Amino acid sequence: MVARRAQAVRLLHAVTVPIALSLRGAAQSHHRNSVPSRSDRTHHLEATSLARLWLILALALTASVLMLPPLADATTIYAASSLVKVVPAIAPGNTYSFAGSDTLAFQIESGAPADIFLAAAPLYAERLHSKGLCTTPIVFALNTLTFVAPVSNPAGITRVQQLNRPGGFRLAVGSKHVPLGIFTRTLLGKLGLGRALTKNTVSNYQKASDLTSVIALGSADAGFIYTTDWYANTTRLLAIPVPASAQPLIRYAACVVTRPNVDSTAAHAVIARLVSPKGRQLLSNAHFGLPPTT
């Protein structure tokens, strides 16, 4: 956007300066003759009208430049909603779209103008790669799940096993097609609590951030969120222990989206920053796990 504004200013300057000089020249010529002839007056009016026309055209051209799509160096990052706090810190000054990984993958498949895809599970990036829509995915971060309740814990939940009792808890979980929902169902299966989602009142959410907010506001008795989201909301959410043996493998994958006639140099630079020592440190500071360096 800054580059487009600079381009517009240069265009406006290039066109309006000659117009201003033309107007000044016409005015000076008009005033030099104390009693201008009819032809002088006609010439002055024609020059003034022509200059005004050029000025209108210049303003229209400037507006069209400002309305042009982003330049090639403006990187658009499509990222899982659980990355909403850390990605802008690692790659500031870009355009971001945060949502469920499955939703973002579908948008990219449908032609959305993404340059980078950061998914909360490799399968979505791998699917795009298999269709020639992105580069080979790389794993850049890890996560775990945390079972949480509102900090006031009005339902009195202290153990995840309580979900197996007919208590009618209000649970908030990820939808079954998004990574958070898939991981939650995997964890419950490992704990032998696969029927917990039928024994309780369950609300499903596409975005991890929405799910976290619902529990923190007390609109649900408990739910499963990413551990990183719990660390970002420790004053509003109470963590309830989950056996480590039940944790699913949660890996975040990154790839550069392949689009015709689009220079991906800037996108590759963002990926490099993501896996750099500085990027890994910022991920660690946000309580993400880190894969081994290669």
N, C-alpha and C positions, 0 to 999 in steps of 0.2 A: 504493500500500500504506500509506503514511503517513497519507493522508486517511482510509482505511478504519479504521485503528487509532484515529484521533482520533474518528471517528464512533462507534466501539464504546465508547470510554471515556465519551463524552458520554451514550450510551444507558445504560450501566451505572450511571453516576452519577445520572442522572435517575430510575432505577427503584429503586436500592438505598438511596438516602438516605431516601425515605419509608418503605421497609421497615424500615430501622434505627430510625427514629423511632417507628414503630408497635410494634416489638419492645420498645423502651425504655419506651414508654408502658404497654404491657401488663405489663411487669415491675414498674414503679413502682406501678401499680394493684394488682397482686397483693401486693406487700410492704406497702402501706398498711394492709391489713386483716390484723391479727395472726392472726385465725382466719377465713380466708375461707370463705364458704358454698360449698355444692356448685355453685350457679349461677355463683359467681365463678370457681371452678376450671374449670368447663366453658367459660366465656367466655374465660378465659386460654388454655386449650388450643386453642380454636378460633382465637383471634387469632394464636397462635404458629404453628399449622399453616398458616393462610392466608398469613402472612408468608413462611414457608419456601417455600410453593408459588410465590409471586411471585418469590422469589429464584431458584428453579430456572428459571422462565420467563425472567427477566432474563439469566441466564447462557446459556440456549439462544439467545435473540435476539442476544446479543453474538457468540456463535460464528457465527451465520448471517451477520451483517454482515461478519465477518472472511473468510468464505468467498465473499463476493460477487465477481463478475468485476471487473477493473480499471475505475476510473472513466474518464470520457471524456478526461481530460487526461493519461492514461498512454499515451505513444506507443510503438507497437511497430514497430521498424525491421527489415525483411527486407533483407539486404545480401549482396552477393557476398563470398565468403570472403577475397578479396584485400584487402578493406577492414577486416578485423578489428581492426587496430591503430589506424586513423585515425578511424573513425566514432565510437567512444566518446569520443574527444578532442574532436571537433567538436560532438557532441550528447550530452553526459553525462547520466546519470540516467534513461535510457530503457531499454526492453526490446529486446534484439537477438536476431536469428536469422541466423547466417551459414552459407551453403551455396552450392552451385553455382547460378548464375542461372536455369538451366532448371528446376531442382528447386523453387526459390522461386516462380517464375512459375506452375508447375503447382499448387503449394500454394495460391497466391492464387486461381487459377481455380477451385480446389476449395472455396473459402470460408474459407481460413485468415484469422485476425483480424489481418492486417497493416494498418498505417496508412501506411507508406512503403515503397517498393520502390527499391533501389539496385542496378542491374544492371551487369555488366561488359561489356555490349554493348547498344546501343539496341534491337535487334530484339525482345528479350523484353518490355521496357517498351512498345514500340510495339504488340506483339501484344495486351497487356492493354488498351491504350488503344483499339484497334480494336474491342474487345468491350465498351467502356464500363466497364471495371474500374479505370481510373486516369486521372489528368489527363494533359495533353500532356507527354510526357517532355522533360526538358532535359539537355543534356550538361554535366557538372560537372568531369570529370577525364579525363586521358589516361594511357596507359601504353605500354610496349614489352615485348618479350620478351628474355630473357637465357638463353643456353645455359650450363648449369652442370654441374660435377662436384663430388664431395666434395673438400674442401680438400686431402686427401692424393692425390687423383687416381690411384687404383691402376690404372686402365685406360690411363693415359697418353694421354688425349685432349687434343689441343692445337688442333685445327681442326674446325669443324662438318662439313667435307667428308669427314672420316674415317668418317662414318656411312654413306657409300655403299660402303664396302669390306666384303667379307664377313668381319667380325671377330667377330660374335656379341656385340656390346655389349648390356648390360642398360639399356634406356631407360625412363624414366618420363615419361609425357605425360598431358595432359588427355584425358578421354574425348571422342569425336568429336562429342557433342551439347552439350558445355559450351563457353563462350567460349574458355577457355584451349586446349582441344583443337582448336577450329576455327581459332584464330589460329596454332597450331603447324603444322597441316597446310597453311595458307596460306603460311607462311614457308618450309616445306620445298619446297613447289611452286615458289615463286619462285627457290629455289636449285637447282632441278633435282634435288632429293633426295626426290622423292615416294615412291620405293621404299624409303627408309630404314626405314620402319616395318614392312616385310616382311623386310628383311635382318637385322634385329636382334630380340632378345627384348624385347618391349614390354609394359609394365604401364600400364593406363589408370586415371585417377583422376578422381573427380567434383569434389573440392575442391582448390583451388590450395594450400591450407595443408598438406593431407595429402601432396601430391606433393612439395612443398618439403622436408618432414620426411623422407620416404623417401630422397631423394638425400643430404641432409645426414647421415643415419645410415649411409650407405654401402650401403644395400639396392639401389641402382641405380648404374650407372656414370656416367650423365649424364641430362640431361633439360632440358626447356624450362619456364621459370617466368616469372612477371612480374618485371620489373626491380625493382619496389618490394619484392618478396619477397627478391630477392638483397641489396638494401641492408640489409634487416633481418637478414640472416644471413651477412654478409661474413666472419665468423670461421669459418664452417663450410662455405662454398661457394666454389668457384673459378669465376670468370666466364671463359668462352671466347668470343672475339670472333665476332660475327655481322654480316655486311654490312648497313649501314643501309638499303640499297636493297631489302632483302628484308623489312623490318619491315612487318607489317600495321598498319592503322589501328585502334587500340584506344581506344574511347571509352566512358566510364561514363555511364549515364543514370539520372536520378532522376524519380520521379513519386509523387504522393499517391494511395493506393489509395481507390477510391470504394466505400463500404459504406453500405447503407441505415441511416438513423437514427443515424449516427455523426458527431459534430462533428469536422471536419477542421482546425479552427483551429490546434491545436497542431502537427499534421503539416505544415501550410504554413509555420509558424514554423521548424520544423527545416530544411525545404528552403531557406528564406531564409538561415538560418545557414550552410548548406552552401556557398552561392554568395557569401556575404559576404566582404569582404576578410580577415577573421579566418579563416573557413573555408578560403579559397583558400591562405592562408599555411600553415595546418596541412597541407593536401594537398601543397603544395610541399615543406614540411619532411620529409614522408614520401616524397619523390622521385616524386610523381605529376606529370605534365604538366598544364598548365592551358589550357582553351580560351579563345579571346578573349572579353572581356567585351562584353556587348551594351548 
